[in-house]
Amino acid sequence: MAIKWLGKKLRLAKKARQTKWAPFWTVPKIYGKTRRVHPGRHTAVKRNWRRTKTKA
């Protein structure tokens, strides 16, 4: 059986990576040690499977 859509698979893999928050250690790096902020706040691309369609 041949691979049908390699490009589509790669696009979907990229979209799957964009659903993650920023790493937790970026918070003290950006805001300092004392400030407690959710790492989703400074994630560049915020995606959710239900909220936005992928168009992949």
PASEBA-1860 file (N, C-alpha, C; in nm, 3 decimals):
! residues 56
1> MAIKWLGK> 0.085/-0.118/0.000/0.000/0.000/0.000/0.089/0.124/0.000 ~ 0.060/0.216/-0.087/0.144/0.335/-0.103/0.099/0.447/-0.009 ~ 0.190/0.536/0.018/0.156/0.655/0.095/0.080/0.751/0.003 ~ -0.038/0.793/0.046/-0.121/0.875/-0.042/-0.085/1.022/-0.033 ~ -0.091/1.079/0.086/-0.078/1.224/0.100/0.031/1.257/0.200 ~ 0.154/1.256/0.158/0.264/1.289/0.249/0.258/1.436/0.291 ~ 0.227/1.524/0.197/0.219/1.666/0.228/0.111/1.696/0.330 ~ -0.004/1.630/0.314/-0.115/1.650/0.407/-0.078/1.600/0.546
9> KLRLAKKA> -0.009/1.488/0.551/0.034/1.433/0.679/0.131/1.527/0.750 ~ 0.223/1.586/0.673/0.319/1.679/0.731/0.250/1.806/0.780 ~ 0.150/1.854/0.705/0.077/1.974/0.748/-0.001/1.947/0.875 ~ -0.064/1.829/0.884/-0.139/1.793/1.004/-0.045/1.777/1.124 ~ 0.075/1.724/1.101/0.171/1.710/1.210/0.214/1.846/1.263 ~ 0.230/1.944/1.173/0.266/2.079/1.216/0.153/2.141/1.297 ~ 0.028/2.123/1.253/-0.086/2.177/1.327/-0.098/2.111/1.464 ~ -0.064/1.983/1.474/-0.070/1.914/1.603/0.032/1.972/1.700
17> RQTKWAPF> 0.148/2.011/1.649/0.248/2.073/1.736/0.206/2.211/1.783 ~ 0.121/2.277/1.707/0.081/2.413/1.742/-0.029/2.417/1.847 ~ -0.074/2.304/1.896/-0.176/2.303/2.001/-0.114/2.309/2.140 ~ 0.017/2.302/2.149/0.084/2.295/2.279/0.106/2.435/2.337 ~ 0.115/2.442/2.469/0.152/2.567/2.535/0.302/2.585/2.527 ~ 0.347/2.703/2.562/0.490/2.728/2.572/0.545/2.649/2.691 ~ 0.674/2.616/2.694/0.732/2.542/2.806/0.723/2.622/2.936 ~ 0.712/2.552/3.048/0.692/2.619/3.177/0.812/2.705/3.215
25> WTVPKIYG> 0.932/2.670/3.170/1.050/2.745/3.212/1.064/2.878/3.139 ~ 0.977/2.906/3.040/0.982/3.036/2.975/0.917/3.145/3.059 ~ 0.834/3.106/3.156/0.765/3.206/3.240/0.863/3.286/3.324 ~ 0.950/3.223/3.408/1.046/3.305/3.483/1.147/3.375/3.393 ~ 1.174/3.318/3.276/1.269/3.381/3.184/1.214/3.515/3.133 ~ 1.084/3.519/3.106/1.024/3.640/3.051/0.981/3.737/3.161 ~ 0.913/3.687/3.264/0.849/3.774/3.362/0.927/3.789/3.493 ~ 1.027/3.705/3.515/1.099/3.707/3.642/1.053/3.596/3.733
33> KTRRVHPG> 1.126/3.576/3.842/1.099/3.460/3.930/0.967/3.471/4.004 ~ 0.928/3.592/4.046/0.814/3.605/4.137/0.680/3.602/4.065 ~ 0.674/3.640/3.939/0.547/3.649/3.868/0.501/3.511/3.824 ~ 0.375/3.479/3.856/0.320/3.349/3.817/0.216/3.372/3.707 ~ 0.251/3.326/3.587/0.168/3.348/3.469/0.151/3.214/3.399 ~ 0.034/3.194/3.338/0.011/3.070/3.264/0.092/3.071/3.134 ~ 0.161/2.962/3.102/0.244/2.960/2.982/0.167/2.972/2.852 ~ 0.035/2.950/2.855/-0.044/2.968/2.734/-0.055/3.114/2.692
41> RHTAVKRN> -0.023/3.205/2.784/-0.038/3.347/2.755/0.061/3.393/2.648 ~ 0.183/3.341/2.651/0.282/3.386/2.554/0.319/3.277/2.454 ~ 0.217/3.198/2.416/0.233/3.102/2.307/0.199/3.174/2.178 ~ 0.283/3.160/2.078/0.266/3.237/1.954/0.139/3.199/1.879 ~ 0.119/3.070/1.851/0.004/3.024/1.775/-0.082/2.940/1.867 ~ -0.201/2.991/1.902/-0.291/2.916/1.988/-0.394/2.847/1.899 ~ -0.395/2.716/1.902/-0.490/2.640/1.822/-0.565/2.542/1.909 ~ -0.689/2.515/1.869/-0.770/2.416/1.934/-0.847/2.342/1.825
49> WRRTKTKA> -0.857/2.210/1.835/-0.921/2.133/1.728/-1.066/2.173/1.710 ~ -1.134/2.212/1.815/-1.274/2.248/1.802/-1.293/2.394/1.762 ~ -1.198/2.479/1.799/-1.216/2.623/1.780/-1.189/2.668/1.636 ~ -1.077/2.621/1.581/-1.040/2.665/1.446/-1.014/2.545/1.357 ~ -1.051/2.558/1.233/-1.029/2.450/1.138/-0.886/2.459/1.082 ~ -0.832/2.345/1.043/-0.691/2.340/1.005/-0.668/2.379/0.860 ~ -0.759/2.349/0.770/-0.742/2.370/0.626/-0.613/2.305/0.577 ~ -0.585/2.186/0.627/-0.461/2.119/0.589/-0.478/2.038/0.463
END
